């Protein structure tokens, strides 16, 4: 139950967002599977980065494709995903 609370808050943060912001939640879930404790703050930071005015042309289509959990795992290894989270924390 304790692990579900952060996930529930992340899903609430992703509600009614663009495809890249929805991908932020998928990436956080994948990061958890990889052993990284992705937080609601991680998801919020990602959501802020991909807020509407900041979304580059073509990003939405790429995010839709990558949001498929299987595709995400094919494109990113756990190591690459964890490196992404660690570089974002610096």
C-alpha positions as CSV (number, residue, x, y, z in Angstrom):
1,X,0.0,0.0,0.0
2,X,2.8,2.4,0.8
3,X,4.3,2.0,-2.7
4,X,0.9,2.8,-4.2
5,X,0.7,6.2,-2.7
6,X,3.6,7.7,-4.7
7,X,2.3,6.0,-7.9
8,X,-1.2,7.4,-7.3
9,X,0.1,10.9,-6.8
10,X,2.2,10.6,-10.0
11,X,-0.9,9.5,-11.9
12,X,-2.8,12.6,-10.6
13,X,0.1,14.8,-11.7
14,X,-0.1,13.3,-15.2
15,X,-3.9,13.7,-15.7
16,X,-4.9,15.8,-18.7
17,X,-1.3,16.4,-19.9
18,X,0.3,16.1,-23.2
19,X,1.9,12.8,-24.4
20,X,5.4,13.8,-23.2
21,X,4.1,14.5,-19.7
22,X,2.2,11.2,-19.7
23,X,5.6,9.6,-20.6
24,X,7.0,11.1,-17.5
25,X,4.8,8.8,-15.4
26,X,5.8,5.8,-17.6
27,X,9.5,6.6,-17.1
28,X,9.0,6.9,-13.4
29,X,7.3,3.5,-13.2
30,X,10.1,2.0,-15.3
31,X,12.7,3.6,-13.1
32,X,11.1,2.0,-10.1
33,X,11.4,-1.4,-11.8
34,X,15.1,-0.6,-12.3
35,X,15.6,0.1,-8.6
36,X,15.5,3.9,-8.6
37,X,12.9,5.4,-6.3
38,X,11.4,8.0,-8.7
39,X,9.5,10.6,-6.7
40,X,6.5,12.8,-7.4
41,X,9.0,15.7,-7.6
42,X,10.9,13.8,-10.4
43,X,7.6,13.5,-12.3
44,X,6.7,17.1,-11.7
45,X,10.1,18.3,-12.9
46,X,9.6,16.2,-16.1
47,X,6.1,17.6,-16.5
48,X,7.4,21.1,-16.2
49,X,10.1,20.5,-18.7
50,X,7.5,19.3,-21.2
51,X,4.8,21.8,-20.5
52,X,2.9,22.9,-23.6
53,X,4.9,26.0,-24.6
54,X,8.2,24.0,-24.1
55,X,7.1,21.1,-26.4
56,X,9.2,21.1,-29.6
57,X,7.7,20.2,-32.9
58,X,7.7,16.4,-33.3
59,X,8.1,15.7,-29.6
60,X,4.5,14.7,-29.1
61,X,4.7,12.0,-31.8
62,X,7.9,10.7,-30.4
63,X,6.5,10.6,-26.8
64,X,3.4,8.8,-28.0
65,X,5.6,6.1,-29.6
66,X,7.9,5.8,-26.6
67,X,5.0,5.7,-24.1
68,X,4.3,2.1,-24.9
69,X,5.9,0.3,-22.0
70,X,7.5,-2.3,-24.3
71,X,8.9,0.3,-26.6
72,X,10.3,2.3,-23.7
73,X,12.2,-0.7,-22.4
74,X,13.5,-1.4,-25.9
75,X,14.8,2.1,-26.3
76,X,16.2,2.7,-22.8
77,X,18.2,0.3,-20.6
78,X,17.9,0.6,-16.9
79,X,21.4,2.1,-16.8
80,X,20.5,4.8,-19.3
81,X,17.3,5.6,-17.4
82,X,19.1,5.8,-14.1
83,X,21.8,8.0,-15.7
84,X,19.1,10.3,-16.9
85,X,17.6,10.6,-13.4
86,X,21.1,11.1,-11.8
87,X,22.1,13.8,-14.4
88,X,18.8,15.6,-13.7
89,X,19.5,15.7,-10.0
90,X,22.8,17.6,-10.5
